[in-house]
Amino acid sequence: MNTDFLKALGLAEVNAGTSTGLKSSNSGDYIASYSPVDGKLIGKVSVTTREEYEATVATAQAAFQEWRMLPAPKRGEVVRQYGEALRKYKEPLGKLVSYEMGKSLQEGYGEVQEMIDICDFAVGLSRQLYGLTMHSERPLHRMYEQWHPLGIVGIISAFNFPVAVWSWNSMIALICGDVSIWKASEKTPLCSVACQNIFKDVLKANDVPEGVSCIINGDYRVGEYMTKDTRVPLVSATGSTRMGKIVAQEVAGRLGRTILELGGNNAIIVTPSANMDVVLTGAVFGAVGTAGQRCTTTRRLIVHDEVYDTVKNNLVKAYGQLRIGNPLDQNNHVGPLIDKDAVNMYLSAIEKAKAQGATFIVEGGVVEGTDYESGCYVKPCIAEAKNEMAIVQHETFAPILYLMKYSDIEEAISMQNAVPQGLSSALMTMNMQEMENFLSAAGSDCGIANVNIGTSGAEIGGAFGGEKETGGGRESGSDSWKAYMRRQTNTINYSKEVPLAQGIKFDF
């Protein structure tokens, strides 16, 4: 296939790697990146050594001393220019995302658009890092609060969104005055190198220190360099709940901060009044988009018994029309899973579901043929199941949708909440009372609760994240910026005396 997009991104060489902003690294140990699209080697990146990590942190620390003193709107201008550069490179970067990760080309372009959007959001935010003014109980005193940058923000991202999630964190951190060190997934390392190649030119043009944005490469052992490092006050980690628990314990042990975006087990509740066209679009995209490899993927469809057969029949018909194949061909709906390990987990989940009593109304399996030689293409499938089944309680990162019935809205909400994860949820209804119940304190326990849209497709303007085993973190919009800064309360005495709080007297 044509790989000119690699050249456009500075990835023409098979062996590549960066540890700091502008310097290349070559440890002699490489991670090979194979495309799940066709099984071919795209390139290799050098694994960051401990010595290189130490040099990267030193570079980032030095850059922070300068970057934090630049006025926030000036920092925003650098981010704005990066957004403009991303507009220029949207097509090749979107193709790389699709080719290295396996998501559809439309989704690859959409992910880069998210990066552009968060840059725009961050630029505006750079003039809105507001504190509060409080009235003091002491005369001739003024109290206020302000926000200061933390320092180095460590970012650990997952393969399924190989560029967007980094930008959610780094662009906000940058306008806050922080610097970042990014450890991308070892399954999609070239995407991080491409982002850095684009950014380094912007940094250089603005005479910004290279250490403002750094990347390191490797597996979990390289990630541990950051989680154990007291010089990294905040670690933002995206991935599995198992990984998140390890990161949380490690960082908490040194009293650092974490932003955790972990597993999801997301449900759509379908009521009798729901618009069936909306239900079908939301459910199918939610279940098969990115081949089920989104943390917001729809994994459970909880349907009222009055419309259950209608929804079931519509889904079976729609699944029969899905086109599985090369995600760079925009005629296809579903691309491959990330690798053969993911395929094996998908097959294992199907066997467990059957053993636990689930009935498959759309069968799964591996897609075979000359167009699927990577061995990573699988069939999206649907199973009628019970919410309490062990496999249903577990997040399988693959296109498996569990279909189940309910009789009243309270039962449906209870089923929705009766899983360990709490990321995204949705209700399909035209009934205002049902909607308000779903969005009330007694309703969905997820960080995201939608009405008449699916569980996938969050906008950058809102805070993204979830509760329970999803980790409780928030990224992207709203006031998520506060997680990347430290709050300071200030009291100014402009009198000629020192009155104490609470009327305390201390005369001498």
C-alpha positions in Angstrom: 0.0 0.0 0.0 1.0 3.6 -0.4 2.9 4.8 2.7 3.7 8.3 1.6 2.0 9.5 4.8 5.0 8.1 6.8 7.4 10.3 4.8 5.3 13.3 5.4 5.5 12.7 9.1 9.2 12.2 9.2 9.0 8.4 9.6 10.7 7.3 6.5 13.4 5.5 8.4 12.5 2.1 9.8 14.5 2.7 13.0 13.4 5.8 14.9 12.9 7.1 18.4 13.1 10.1 20.6 13.4 10.6 24.3 13.6 14.3 24.5 12.0 17.0 22.4 14.6 17.3 19.7 17.2 14.6 20.4 17.1 11.1 19.0 17.7 8.1 21.2 19.3 4.8 20.3 19.6 2.2 23.1 20.1 -0.7 20.7 16.8 -2.2 22.0 13.8 -1.7 19.8 10.0 -2.0 19.8 8.7 -3.1 16.4 5.4 -1.7 15.3 3.4 -4.0 13.0 0.2 -2.8 11.5 -2.9 -4.9 12.3 -4.3 -3.8 8.9 -1.9 -6.0 6.9 0.6 -7.4 9.4 3.5 -5.5 7.9 6.3 -3.8 9.9 5.8 -0.1 9.9 8.9 0.8 11.9 10.9 0.5 15.1 11.4 2.8 18.0 14.3 2.7 20.4 13.5 1.7 24.0 14.4 4.4 26.4 17.1 3.4 28.8 17.3 4.5 32.5 20.1 6.9 31.7 18.1 8.4 28.8 15.1 8.8 31.1 17.2 10.6 33.7 18.5 12.9 30.9 14.9 13.5 29.7 13.7 14.5 33.2 16.6 16.9 33.6 15.8 18.5 30.3 12.1 18.7 31.3 13.0 20.2 34.6 15.2 22.9 33.0 12.4 23.7 30.5 9.8 24.1 33.3 11.9 26.8 35.0 11.5 28.9 31.8 8.1 27.8 30.6 6.2 28.5 33.8 7.3 32.1 33.8 5.9 32.7 30.3 2.5 34.4 30.5 -0.3 32.0 30.0 -1.6 33.7 26.9 1.9 33.4 25.4 1.9 29.7 26.2 -1.5 29.6 24.5 -0.1 31.1 21.4 2.4 28.2 21.1 -0.5 25.7 21.5 -2.4 27.6 18.9 0.4 27.2 16.4 0.5 23.5 17.1 -3.2 23.3 16.3 -2.4 25.0 13.0 0.3 22.5 12.3 -2.0 19.6 13.0 -4.5 21.1 10.5 -1.7 20.9 7.9 -0.8 17.3 8.9 -4.3 16.0 9.6 -4.4 13.7 6.5 -1.1 11.9 7.0 -1.4 11.7 10.8 -5.0 10.4 10.5 -3.7 7.8 8.1 -1.0 6.8 10.5 -3.5 6.5 13.4 -5.6 4.2 11.2 -2.8 2.1 9.9 -0.9 1.7 13.2 -3.9 1.2 15.4 -6.5 -0.3 13.0 -9.4 2.1 13.4 -11.3 3.3 10.4 -9.9 6.2 8.4 -12.8 8.4 9.3 -12.1 7.7 13.0 -8.4 8.4 12.4 -9.1 11.8 10.9 -11.6 12.3 13.7 -9.0 11.7 16.4 -6.7 14.3 14.9 -9.6 16.7 14.7 -10.0 16.1 18.5 -6.4 17.2 18.9 -7.1 20.4 16.9 -10.2 21.0 18.9 -8.4 20.7 22.2 -5.7 23.1 21.0 -8.5 25.6 20.3 -10.0 25.0 23.7 -6.7 25.4 25.4 -5.9 28.7 23.7 -9.1 30.2 25.1 -8.5 28.7 28.5 -5.1 30.3 28.6 -6.9 33.6 29.4 -9.3 32.0 31.9 -7.2 30.4 34.6 -9.4 32.1 37.2 -9.0 32.1 41.0 -11.5 33.5 43.5 -11.5 36.6 45.8 -12.8 36.0 49.3 -13.8 38.5 52.0 -11.6 38.4 55.1 -13.0 38.5 58.6 -10.1 40.8 59.5 -10.3 44.5 58.7 -8.0 45.8 56.0 -7.2 42.3 54.8 -7.8 40.8 51.4 -7.9 37.1 50.6 -7.7 35.5 47.2 -6.6 32.2 45.5 -4.5 31.6 42.5 -3.3 28.6 40.6 0.3 27.7 39.8 1.7 24.9 37.6 2.8 21.6 39.1 5.9 20.9 37.1 6.3 17.7 35.1 3.2 15.9 34.0 3.7 12.2 33.2 1.3 10.9 30.5 0.7 7.2 29.9 -1.6 6.6 27.0 -3.3 3.5 25.5 -3.2 2.2 22.0 -6.9 2.8 21.1 -6.6 6.6 21.1 -2.9 6.9 20.3 -2.8 10.7 19.8 -6.0 12.3 21.1 -5.7 11.4 24.8 -2.1 12.7 24.9 -3.3 16.0 23.5 -6.2 16.2 26.0 -3.6 16.1 28.8 -0.6 17.8 27.3 -2.3 20.8 25.7 -4.1 21.7 28.9 -1.0 21.0 31.0 1.0 23.3 28.7 -1.2 26.3 29.0 -1.2 25.8 32.8 2.6 26.2 32.7 3.5 22.5 33.1 5.8 20.4 30.9 5.1 16.8 29.9 6.8 13.5 29.4 4.7 11.1 27.3 5.0 7.3 27.4 2.8 6.1 24.5 1.5 2.5 24.2 4.2 0.1 23.0 1.6 -1.0 20.5 1.4 2.4 18.8 4.7 4.1 19.3 5.1 5.7 15.9 2.1 7.9 16.5 3.9 9.5 19.4 7.0 10.1 17.3 4.9 11.7 14.6 3.2 14.1 17.1 6.6 15.0 18.4 8.1 15.6 15.0 5.3 18.0 14.2 5.5 19.8 17.6 9.3 20.2 17.6 9.2 22.6 14.6 6.6 24.7 16.5 8.7 24.8 19.6 11.8 25.7 17.7 10.1 28.5 15.7 9.0 30.0 19.1 12.4 29.5 20.8 10.8 27.3 23.4 13.0 24.8 25.2 12.8 21.3 23.8 12.0 19.8 27.2 8.5 21.3 27.3 7.3 18.2 25.4 9.2 14.9 25.7 8.5 11.3 24.9 9.9 8.1 26.2 9.4 4.6 24.7 9.0 1.2 26.1 6.8 -1.2 28.0 5.5 -1.0 31.6 9.0 -0.9 33.0 9.6 2.4 31.3 6.3 3.6 32.6 7.4 2.7 36.1 10.3 5.2 35.8 7.6 7.9 36.0 5.2 6.4 38.5 8.0 6.0 41.0 9.6 9.4 40.3 9.0 12.1 42.9 10.0 14.7 40.3 6.8 13.9 38.4 4.0 15.2 40.7 1.2 14.2 38.4 0.7 11.0 36.4 -2.2 10.8 34.0 -2.7 7.1 33.0 -5.2 5.7 30.5 -5.6 1.9 30.2 -7.0 -1.1 32.0 -8.3 -1.1 35.5 -5.6 -3.6 36.5 -2.9 -1.2 35.2 -4.6 1.8 36.9 -4.6 0.1 40.3 -0.9 -0.5 40.1 -0.2 3.1 39.0 -2.5 4.5 41.7 -0.8 2.6 44.5 2.7 3.5 43.3 2.0 7.2 42.9 -0.1 7.5 46.1 2.8 5.8 48.0 4.9 8.9 47.3 1.9 11.2 47.8 1.7 12.2 44.1 -1.4 12.8 42.1 -3.1 10.7 39.4 -5.7 11.2 36.7 -6.9 7.7 35.9 -9.0 6.9 32.9 -9.6 3.1 33.1 -12.1 0.5 32.0 -15.7 0.9 30.9 -18.7 -1.5 30.8 -21.1 0.9 29.2 -24.8 0.3 28.7 -27.6 1.9 26.6 -31.1 1.6 28.1 -33.8 1.5 25.5 -37.4 2.5 26.6 -40.7 1.9 24.8 -40.9 5.5 23.7 -37.4 5.5 22.1 -36.9 6.5 18.5 -35.8 3.2 16.9 -33.7 4.9 14.3 -31.7 6.7 17.0 -31.4 3.5 18.9 -30.0 1.6 16.0 -27.4 4.2 15.0 -26.3 4.8 18.6 -26.1 1.1 19.5 -24.3 -0.1 16.3 -21.7 2.6 16.2 -21.2 2.3 20.0 -20.7 -1.4 19.8 -18.6 -1.8 16.7 -16.8 1.5 16.3 -13.0 1.1 16.6 -13.8 -2.7 16.6 -15.1 -2.4 20.1 -11.8 -1.0 21.4 -13.0 2.2 23.0 -13.3 2.7 26.7 -16.8 4.1 25.9 -17.8 1.2 23.7 -21.4 0.0 24.2 -21.1 -3.4 25.8 -24.6 -3.9 27.1 -28.0 -3.1 25.6 -30.7 -3.1 28.2 -34.0 -3.1 26.4 -37.6 -2.9 27.6 -39.5 -6.1 27.0 -42.2 -4.3 24.9 -39.6 -3.3 22.2 -37.1 -6.1 22.8 -37.9 -8.1 19.7 -38.0 -5.0 17.5 -34.5 -3.9 18.7 -33.2 -7.4 18.4 -34.4 -7.9 14.8 -33.1 -4.4 13.8 -29.7 -5.2 15.2 -29.4 -8.6 13.5 -30.3 -7.0 10.2 -27.8 -4.1 10.7 -25.0 -6.4 11.7 -25.6 -8.4 8.5 -24.7 -5.3 6.5 -21.4 -4.4 8.3 -18.4 -4.4 6.0 -15.2 -5.7 7.7 -11.9 -4.9 6.1 -9.0 -2.5 5.6 -9.8 0.5 7.7 -8.1 2.9 5.2 -10.9 2.0 2.7 -13.7 4.3 3.8 -16.3 1.9 2.5 -15.6 -0.5 5.4 -17.2 -0.1 8.8 -15.0 -2.3 11.0 -11.3 -2.7 11.0 -9.0 -5.1 12.9 -8.3 -5.6 16.5 -4.9 -4.3 17.6 -3.1 -7.6 17.6 -3.5 -11.4 17.9 -3.4 -11.2 21.7 -6.6 -9.1 21.5 -8.1 -11.7 19.1 -7.4 -14.5 21.6 -9.1 -12.5 24.4 -12.1 -12.0 22.1 -12.3 -15.7 21.3 -11.9 -16.6 25.0 -14.7 -14.2 26.0 -17.1 -15.8 23.5 -16.4 -19.2 24.9 -16.9 -18.0 28.4 -20.1 -16.3 27.5 -21.4 -19.5 25.9 -20.3 -21.6 28.9 -22.2 -19.2 31.3 -25.4 -19.5 29.3 -25.3 -16.7 26.8 -27.0 -17.3 23.4 -25.4 -15.8 20.4 -27.9 -14.3 17.9 -25.0 -13.0 15.7 -22.1 -15.3 15.8 -18.5 -14.2 16.2 -15.2 -15.6 14.9 -12.1 -14.6 13.1 -12.4 -13.4 9.5 -10.2 -15.3 7.1 -9.1 -14.7 3.5 -6.4 -13.1 1.5 -7.6 -9.6 2.5 -7.2 -10.5 6.2 -3.7 -11.9 6.4 -2.8 -10.1 9.6 -5.2 -12.4 11.5 -6.6 -9.5 13.5 -10.0 -9.1 11.8 -13.0 -10.5 13.8 -16.7 -10.5 13.4 -18.8 -8.2 15.7 -21.3 -10.4 17.5 -24.3 -10.2 19.7 -25.3 -12.4 22.6 -28.5 -12.6 24.7 -27.2 -12.7 28.2 -27.9 -11.9 31.9 -26.4 -8.9 33.5 -25.1 -10.9 36.5 -23.0 -13.3 34.3 -19.3 -13.0 35.2 -18.3 -12.3 31.6 -20.8 -9.5 31.3 -19.4 -7.9 34.4 -16.0 -7.9 32.8 -14.8 -5.5 30.1 -13.7 -7.3 26.9 -12.0 -4.9 24.6 -13.6 -6.3 21.5 -16.9 -6.0 19.5 -19.1 -8.2 21.7 -22.5 -6.8 22.6 -24.7 -8.3 25.3 -28.5 -7.9 24.9 -30.8 -8.2 27.9 -34.4 -7.3 29.0 -36.0 -5.1 31.7 -39.5 -4.3 32.8 -39.4 -0.9 34.5 -37.0 2.1 34.4 -35.8 1.6 38.0 -34.9 -2.0 37.2 -33.0 -0.8 34.1 -31.0 1.8 36.0 -30.2 -0.8 38.7 -28.9 -3.1 36.0 -26.9 -0.3 34.3 -25.2 0.5 37.6 -24.6 -3.1 38.7 -21.1 -3.5 37.2 -17.8 -2.5 38.7 -17.1 0.1 36.1 -18.7 3.6 35.8 -17.6 5.4 32.7 -20.4 6.1 30.1 -24.1 5.4 30.0 -27.0 6.3 27.8 -30.8 6.3 27.8 -33.0 6.2 24.7 -36.4 7.8 25.5 -38.9 10.5 24.7 -40.3 10.4 28.2 -39.1 13.4 30.3 -39.8 11.6 33.6 -37.6 8.7 32.6 -34.9 11.1 31.5 -34.9 13.0 34.7 -34.8 9.8 36.8 -31.8 8.6 34.7 -29.9 11.9 35.3 -30.8 12.3 38.9 -28.7 11.4 41.9 -30.5 8.1 42.0 -29.9 7.5 38.3 -26.8 6.6 36.4 -23.6 6.3 38.5 -21.3 7.0 35.6 -19.2 10.0 34.9 -21.0 10.4 31.5 -24.8 10.0 31.2 -26.3 10.7 27.8 -29.9 10.9 26.5 -30.7 9.9 23.0 -27.1 9.6 21.9 -24.9 6.5 22.4 -22.1 5.9 24.9 -19.3 6.8 22.5 -18.4 10.2 21.0 -17.6 12.5 23.9 -16.9 16.2 23.1 -13.7 17.9 24.3 -15.7 20.7 25.9 -16.9 18.5 28.7 -14.9 16.8 31.5 -14.2 13.2 30.4 -13.9 10.4 32.9 -15.8 8.0 35.1 -16.3 6.6 38.6 -15.7 3.3 40.5 -13.2 1.1 38.7 -12.9 3.7 35.9 -10.7 5.6 38.3 -12.4 8.9 39.0 -10.2 11.0 36.8 -11.3 13.9 34.5 -9.6 15.1 31.4 -10.2 17.6 28.6 -12.9 20.3 29.1 -14.8 22.1 31.8 -12.6 22.8 34.8 -10.4 19.7 34.3 -7.4 22.1 34.0 -7.4 22.4 37.8 -6.0 18.9 38.1 -2.8 20.1 36.4 -2.2 23.0 38.8 -1.7 23.6 42.5 -4.1 26.0 44.4 -2.6 28.7 46.6 -4.6 30.8 49.1 -3.2 34.3 49.7 -3.9 36.8 52.4 -2.7 40.4 52.2 -2.7 42.7 55.2 -2.6 46.3 54.2 -3.2 47.7 57.7 -0.6 48.8 60.2 -1.6 46.1 62.7 -1.7 42.3 62.9 -5.2 41.3 63.9 -5.5 37.5 64.3 -8.2 35.3 62.9 -11.1 34.2 65.1 -10.5 37.2 67.3 -7.5 35.6 69.0 -5.4 38.0 71.2 -1.7 37.6 71.4 -0.2 40.6 73.2 3.3 41.0 74.4 
